[in-house]
């Protein structure tokens, strides 16, 4: 499935926002891995409009679960 450049830019912004939000408890590599995991799980969605938001939500859950934090 082809990724739109706007989607790619939005996912990069999400990654940077998560790096800022989790900088005190997660490494950049852990954050990038969470985004990649979230992205992979959503890769087959046919409608891509909200994918960056869904990736951010899922990556936040992954990062919080792995750090022992609740929502």
Order of alpha helices (4+ residues) and beta strands (2+ residues): alpha-alpha-alpha
